[in-house]
Amino acid sequence: MLKFLVEEKGFNEDRVRAGAARLKKSSKSSQQSRLDGFFKPVERTKEEQERLKRKNEEKVAAQKKAKREMEKEKKVAKAKPRGAA
């Protein structure tokens, strides 16, 4: 590695040796910790839970309303004779 980097690629020999020493030292130590080890789950407050529940209920109600309207439109379209504008 030293020969390749210094002779062929023109890197500074001292810097290459220092970098190799750091790599060798770090390979002996343990692996990097996982990111989720630093963060703990935070429980939602009652207000947040209620707001999410209300949002979900509103979403379900809107979906039901849209479904009813779609069925109503289909029924009206089916009732029209073909070729009628």
PyMOL commands that set and color helices and strands:
alter all, ss='L'
color gray80, all
select helices_A, chain A and resi 2-8+13-28+35-37+46-79
alter helices_A, ss='H'
color red, helices_A
deselect
rebuild
show_as cartoon
